[in-house]
Amino acid sequence: MPILKHARHEIFAQEVAKGATYEDAHVSAGYKRNASNASALSRRPDISTRITELRSLGASRAITATGVTKERIVSELIKLGFSNMLDYMKINADGLPYCDFSAITRDQAAAIQEVNIEVATVYEYNAKGERTAVPVRRVRFKLADKRAALIEMGKHLGMFRDQAEPLAFDPNESIEDIRDELLRDMAEAGLVKLLPAPKPPEPASVPPTGVANRKPDKAKH
C-alpha cells in the first residue's frame, strides 16, 4: 500500500515497525503521551496494514543484506542435529579412540562447539634407565546440542506441538475418547505400540426357563 496520507500516521507506523512501543511511537509522531490513544491508533485498519507492510519490507531487506534465509537456518540445524562423534575420531589397533580433525569438512566443523587442548610433560625411564621427558597432549572436544537442533527442525516441519499451544479437544468428548485419540497419535508417531483389544468374555450359559426344565414333583403316596 502507498504511504499514508496523514504524515503523523505514517511516522507512527514507521516507528512501530522499527520496534518502538505504541506509546513511544505516538510521541515520535507529535502527539502527547497517551497510552490509550496510542493503542487505539494502532488498531486503525489502514495503520495496522501499513505496520505489517513495513515490517515485512524490513525483514526482506534484512534477508537480502545478510543472506539469512529459512533454508540456510535449517541447513545449519541439520549440521548440528545429524553430527556424529565418529566423524572426528579414529580407532587404533588397541580399540581405543583418538581425535583426528585432519579430514573433517567445513560442514562437520560447524557442529564443534568447543575444543580444549592440554599439554603436559610426563617423565619416563628408557631401557638404559635414563629419565626422559615425554610431552603429552590431551584433546577434548564437544559437539553442539543435537537434541535442541533436532527439536527445532521438528518444530519447523510441524512434527511437534508447542507446549504453549492448547490442545484442540472437543469439549463434548469424554476422557476415554481423548485418551484413545492421544494413544492413536502416539502410535502413529512410533512412540507406543497398541495391543489388540481383548475379546469380550463369552456370555455365561443360562439354562432356559420353562416347564420342560422343571424338576419332576415327587409322587405323592
MIDOKOL-429298 format. One line per 2 residues: number of its first residue (from 1); for each residue y, z, x of C-alpha. Coordinates in steps of 0.25 Angstrom, whole numbers, plus 5000, padded with zeros to 4 digits. Example, Ala and Ser with C-alpha at 12.3 -4.5 7.8 and 13.67 -1.06 7.14 Angstrom:
BEGIN
1	4982/5031/5049 ~ 4996/5029/5055
***
This chain:
BEGIN
1	5000/5000/5000 ~ 5014/4998/5005
3	5024/5009/5010 ~ 5028/5018/4999
5	5042/5014/4993 ~ 5046/5029/4993
7	5049/5032/5008 ~ 5047/5047/5007
9	5033/5044/5000 ~ 5029/5035/5012
11	5033/5045/5022 ~ 5025/5055/5015
13	5013/5047/5014 ~ 5014/5043/5029
15	5015/5058/5033 ~ 5003/5062/5025
17	4995/5050/5031 ~ 4999/5055/5045
19	4993/5069/5041 ~ 5005/5077/5036
21	5003/5086/5025 ~ 5009/5082/5011
23	5020/5093/5013 ~ 5024/5089/5027
25	5024/5074/5023 ~ 5032/5078/5011
27	5043/5084/5020 ~ 5042/5072/5030
29	5045/5063/5018 ~ 5058/5070/5016
31	5054/5079/5005 ~ 5056/5094/5004
33	5043/5102/5008 ~ 5035/5104/4995
35	5020/5104/4995 ~ 5019/5102/4980
37	5028/5089/4981 ~ 5021/5084/4993
39	5007/5085/4987 ~ 5012/5078/4974
41	5018/5067/4983 ~ 5005/5065/4990
43	4998/5063/4977 ~ 5006/5051/4972
45	4997/5039/4971 ~ 5006/5030/4980
47	5008/5040/4991 ~ 4993/5045/4991
49	4989/5030/4992 ~ 4999/5028/5004
51	4994/5040/5011 ~ 4980/5035/5010
53	4984/5021/5015 ~ 4992/5027/5027
55	4980/5036/5031 ~ 4971/5024/5031
57	4980/5016/5039 ~ 4982/5027/5049
59	4967/5028/5050 ~ 4965/5013/5052
61	4976/5013/5063 ~ 4969/5025/5070
63	4955/5017/5070 ~ 4962/5005/5075
65	4969/5013/5086 ~ 4957/5021/5091
67	4945/5013/5087 ~ 4939/5024/5080
69	4931/5020/5068 ~ 4920/5026/5059
71	4910/5017/5066 ~ 4914/5022/5080
73	4913/5036/5076 ~ 4899/5034/5070
75	4895/5027/5083 ~ 4899/5039/5091
77	4892/5049/5082 ~ 4879/5040/5084
79	4880/5042/5099 ~ 4881/5057/5097
81	4871/5058/5086 ~ 4860/5050/5092
83	4861/5055/5106 ~ 4849/5059/5113
85	4847/5068/5125 ~ 4836/5059/5131
87	4847/5049/5134 ~ 4853/5058/5144
89	4841/5063/5151 ~ 4829/5059/5158
91	4815/5066/5160 ~ 4810/5067/5175
93	4795/5067/5179 ~ 4794/5082/5176
95	4798/5080/5162 ~ 4812/5087/5164
97	4825/5081/5158 ~ 4837/5078/5167
99	4851/5072/5163 ~ 4853/5057/5166
101	4866/5051/5162 ~ 4865/5039/5170
103	4860/5030/5159 ~ 4867/5035/5147
105	4876/5025/5139 ~ 4890/5027/5134
107	4885/5030/5120 ~ 4875/5040/5125
109	4886/5047/5134 ~ 4895/5049/5121
111	4885/5059/5116 ~ 4886/5068/5128
113	4895/5080/5125 ~ 4894/5088/5137
115	4889/5087/5152 ~ 4888/5099/5161
117	4885/5097/5176 ~ 4882/5109/5184
119	4880/5108/5199 ~ 4873/5120/5207
121	4866/5122/5220 ~ 4852/5127/5222
123	4846/5131/5235 ~ 4832/5127/5238
125	4823/5128/5251 ~ 4817/5116/5257
127	4803/5114/5263 ~ 4809/5119/5276
129	4815/5132/5270 ~ 4829/5127/5271
131	4838/5131/5260 ~ 4846/5119/5254
133	4856/5118/5243 ~ 4852/5109/5231
135	4863/5104/5221 ~ 4858/5105/5207
137	4865/5098/5195 ~ 4863/5103/5181
139	4868/5093/5170 ~ 4869/5098/5155
141	4874/5088/5144 ~ 4876/5090/5129
143	4876/5079/5119 ~ 4885/5079/5107
145	4880/5086/5094 ~ 4870/5076/5088
147	4869/5083/5075 ~ 4884/5083/5072
149	4885/5068/5075 ~ 4873/5065/5066
151	4879/5073/5055 ~ 4892/5065/5056
153	4885/5052/5056 ~ 4876/5057/5044
155	4889/5060/5036 ~ 4895/5047/5039
157	4883/5040/5034 ~ 4883/5049/5021
159	4870/5055/5025 ~ 4875/5070/5024
161	4883/5077/5013 ~ 4895/5084/5018
163	4893/5099/5016 ~ 4907/5100/5009
165	4903/5089/4999 ~ 4898/5095/4986
167	4884/5091/4981 ~ 4885/5081/4970
169	4875/5088/4960 ~ 4875/5086/4945
171	4879/5099/4939 ~ 4869/5097/4928
173	4858/5096/4938 ~ 4848/5108/4939
175	4846/5115/4952 ~ 4832/5109/4953
177	4837/5095/4951 ~ 4848/5098/4962
179	4837/5103/4971 ~ 4828/5091/4969
181	4839/5082/4972 ~ 4842/5088/4985
183	4828/5088/4989 ~ 4827/5073/4986
185	4839/5070/4994 ~ 4834/5079/5006
187	4820/5072/5005 ~ 4827/5058/5005
189	4834/5062/5018 ~ 4821/5067/5024
191	4825/5082/5025 ~ 4814/5087/5016
193	4801/5082/5011 ~ 4798/5083/4996
195	4784/5087/4992 ~ 4778/5081/4980
197	4780/5088/4967 ~ 4768/5097/4963
199	4759/5093/4952 ~ 4761/5101/4939
201	4750/5110/4936 ~ 4739/5106/4927
203	4740/5112/4913 ~ 4731/5123/4910
205	4720/5119/4901 ~ 4721/5126/4888
207	4709/5125/4878 ~ 4713/5118/4865
209	4714/5127/4853 ~ 4707/5125/4841
211	4695/5129/4832 ~ 4685/5121/4842
213	4688/5131/4853 ~ 4688/5144/4845
215	4676/5153/4849 ~ 4666/5154/4838
217	4667/5166/4830 ~ 4655/5176/4831
219	4645/5175/4820 ~ 4646/5186/4810
221	4633/5193/4807
***
